[in-house]
Amino acid sequence: MAKSYDAKDIKVLEGLDAVRLRPGMYIGTTGIKGLHHILWEIVDNCIDEISNGHGNKIDVKIHVDGSISVEDNGRGIPVDVHPTLGISGVEVVFTQLHAGGKFDSDNYTYSGGLHGVGASVTNALSRWLVVEVYKKGTTFKMEFESRDVDGKIKGGETKYHLIDTGQATKKSGTFVRFMPDDRIFETVNFNLETITRRLKELAFLNRGMTITLTDERVTINNAPLSREYYYEGGIVDFVRFLNETKSSLFADPILLTGKKDNITMEVAFQYTDAYTENIVSYVNNIPTGEGGTHETGLKAALTKVLNDLAKKMGYLKEKDPALMGEDFREGLTAVLAVKMQNVQFEGQTKTKLGNPEARVAIETLFGQELQNFFIDQKNKPIADAIFKKAIMASKVREAVRKEKEIARQKNSIENFNLVGKLSSCTSKKPELNELFIVEGDSAGGTAKQARDRYFQAILPLRGKPLNAEKKRIDQVLLNEEIRTIISALGCGIGEDYNKEDLNYHKVIILSDADQDGAHIRAILLTFLFRYMKDLINEGHVYIGMPPLYKVSKKDTIEYAYDEKELAAVKERLGRGCNVTRYKGLGEMNASQLKETTMDPSKRALIRVSIEDAAAAENLISVLMGDAIDPRKRYIIEHANFNKTDKFKEVMG
């Protein structure tokens, strides 16, 4: 008999229950990214306050007990009683979903917090949360906690209502400290470098704002590690930071600003001798890693204005064909910061701006300001450098185009001869298909035996691919390994990239777990980042995870992927077990490789994503570029030689 379905079966989740039941709906994941998301919700509230003209300082502190606190010097959350709910403004903000002061433009002209769920979600997913508001010369305080209510753990429960502590203060602002709930999150260990990158980025985007970060878990000379970020130049300093490993064509980045129909624009840009473009964009301080209408407007204006000026200023003759947008963007580093109301995001990660009015506004504003800049005669040396580079880029592009035409005729690049290289799969469904790019012929041979021929294809690399960071596209395309990868994927590169032609929806880089293997991974990811970034943004790129150790005892065999797992396996199997350290993929037989690395039901994969486009750009430039000193500083800061050096601040 079928179970009845009546009104009584419909569950009504009250208050913050829905957040704890389905945290992924609110923060995306309960992994490390979700952990930091609940911090960003609190930080973004502070940023919104400051970017709307209230305050200029934010202090973030990771405490010894694992909790974290955020304090600003803004106006402070309202402490008076809400007219309809009958509770204080503080209690409303931390207990009511979709409650906030950002649904109209009366208190916040521009806001990164659009849905009013931030502070309440952080509260719901914490073991406890304390908030202090400094207002009217006194300190107000309220605490929340998770507790068992009728056999069910509820989060964000009021421990006591807002009180005036009577503690006098001259401060103004809000202090929030919370402990993430380890019953919700896979880890509650905040990552110092993740927080550092985002806070540094926010300091760049908000000129004149000071952000301090203290980590009490790390001590240097008997004092907690502390960092301070303040950039008087704002996004101009940001461009300098992004270009620190490159040679610039002119000394100082150019800053252009404007406002149209409640949309404000700031653009800082500079050209370098690099061969690729780097445009990093933000809307209301939120990174838009997938671009959107504002970037489209910027690119359209850049192409149109520079083409017009090229003819007027004599860089091109009237009969010469116009240059392409990609010609003008070669070597360009630009930071675009937009502030606007009623933001609409779309795309794979909801970081692509969809507002059509943003394109119109940015195209108009940037076009006008760019034209005004280059009409000024004192800026002619800058124009000379930009047009010289663009014209050279167009000549190389045209040469590459002709080579491609010849290659197509010879069945060479898109249809590059893959006989003896690619072992393709039989499935004709790209959404099911996997391409393993494997380091070396030996490992490639083993992988061919271990694969499922129906949906898994194997492409062994017989040599080391070219480092795309140091070469122009025509040089990159001469590398046989790169050409083979392009041909196998089938979706084209750069401006010709077409996701509809992609032959494999999982592209898995499989290399040895040693220095050479790491270098090959870095080279391949650099190429994909520079010339097939959408492949990463669309979630198609993965890193295969072969085990480092095989642990055997009698008839029992287990695998360990790192030192921590090895210790756990050895403890579980007890004394007398035999440990084999794999030096490379080629040491595994086909059954071992299949069981540990290729079988979808057992393997571990890391999906490659671009969480922070600016950080990714800088890291690739540092690690794969020509500048030696920044690479040394990065290695000193991040290599785990000892705890002090690991957390040493060297980037400013």
C-alpha positions, 0 to 999 in steps of 0.5 A: 500500500502506497504511503499517504501524502497529506498536509501533515507531511509538509515540513515548515522550517522555521527561522534558521532551520533551513540553513542548517538542513541545506547549508549548500543552498546558502553557501555552496558547500560545507567544505573549505570554500563554504567555511570562508564564505561565512566569513566573507558574509561578515566582511562584506557587510563591513565593506558595504558600510565603508564603500558607502562612506561610513568608516575606513578600517576593518580588523580581522583576527583569527583567534587561538581557539579557532574562532574569528572576529571582524570589526569595522568603524562604521555606523554600527548595526541599528540597536533600536526596536524594529517597528513590526518584529518587536526586536532589536535591529541587531537581532533582526540582522542575525536571526531573520533570513532576507532581512537587511538594509540593502533592498533599497538605496536609502542606506546603501547606494551600492552593496555586495550583499544583495539578498539579506542572508549573510549575517543570519547564515553565518549565525546559523552555521556557528556554534556561537556568535557574539556581536558588539555594537559601538554607538551613542557612546556606549557598548551594546552586546548580544550573544547567540548559540547552537543548542539542543531543542527537543532533541534537535540541534538548532543554530543561531538561538538567542542566548540573551537579547541585546543589552546596553552593557553600560561600558562607555566608548568613543568607538563607532562600528560593529564587532562580530566574533563567531565559532564555525560549527564543526558538525556542519563543516568538513573543516573549521580551520581557517586558511591564512593565505585564502583570507590574506588574498581576499583582504588584500584585494579588498584593500586595493579596491577601496582606496584609502581603507586600512585592513588588518589581519592578525593570526593568533595561531602563528607567533613570530618573535613572541607576537601574533602574526599581523599584516596590514593592507592600505593602498592610497593608489587603489586599483592603480596599485593593484595593476602595479602588483599584477605587473610586478613580474613583467616589463611595462611599456610605460611607467605608471598605470592609467586611471580613468573614472566616470559615472552614468545612470547610477553606475560608477566606473574605475579602470586602471590599465597598463601595457606590458611586453607579455603576449596575453591579456589580463582583465580583472573585473569587480562589481560592488567589490565582488569578483566577476571571474567569468566577466560579463556585460561590463567587460564586454563594454570595456573591450568594445570601447577599447577596440573602437576608440583605438581603431579610430585614433590609429587612423586619426593619429597616423598609425594606420593609413585610411586604406589599412584594415582595422585592427582586431580587439585581441591586437589591442589587448595583447599585453594589457593588464586592466582592473575594472571596478564597477558599482551599480544597483540591482546587480544580476549575476549569471554563469557557472559560478554566479560571477558573471555580470548579466545587466545589459545596462552595464555594457552601455554605461561602461562602453560610453564612459570608458570610450569617452575617457580613453579618447580624452586621454589620448587626445592630450599631446603629453600622452603621445609617447604612451600612444606610440608604445600601445599602437606599436605593440598592437600593430606587431600583434596584428602582424603575428595574428595574420601570420598565424591565421595563414599558417592555420589555413595551410595547416587545415589544408594539410590536415595538420593542426585541428586535424593533427595526425594523432595516430600513435599518440591518442588512444581515443574512446568509442563513445560519441557523447562528449559529456561522458568522455574523459581525456587523460593527459598522461606524463610519459610513454610508459605511464601512458601504456599502463593507462591504456591497459587500465582504462575503460575504452568506452569513455576514457581516452589516453594521450601520453606526452612524449616530451615536455610541453612549452611554457606558454607564459614566456612565448607568443602564440605562434611559438606556442603552436609550434610545440608538438605536445601543445598541438596534440592537446589542441587537436585532441580536445577539438574546441580551438583556442583563444578567440576560436574557442567553442565549447560546443566542439569539445570532445571530452567534458573531463580533461584529467592531467595525470602526472607523477607525484614528484617535482617533474610531475608538478612542473608538467602540471603547472605548464599544462595549467598555464597553457589552459589558463592563457588560451582556454580559460573557459575550459577551466571556468566551465569545470572541465579540467581535473588533476588525477591523484595517484597514491604515493604509497602502497601498504601491504600486509599478508593479503591486504593492500591499501593505498595512501595519498599523503603522509597523513594517510600513510600513518593512518593506514599503518596504524590500522594494519598494525606492525609488520606491514610493507610500505612501497613508495611509488616514484612514478605512474610507470611503477604501477601495473594496470590493475593498480592504476585503474583501482587507485586513479582511473576507476570513477567509483574509487579514484580521487580527482581535484577539479581545477577552478579559478576562485580569484582571477587576480590571484591566479594571474599573479601566481602564474606570472610569478611561478612561470614568468621570467622574473626570478626575485618574486619567484624566490620570495614566493617559494620562501613564503610558501615552502614549508621549511619551518613554521616561521618562514611559511607565514612570513609576509613578503609581498607587502 
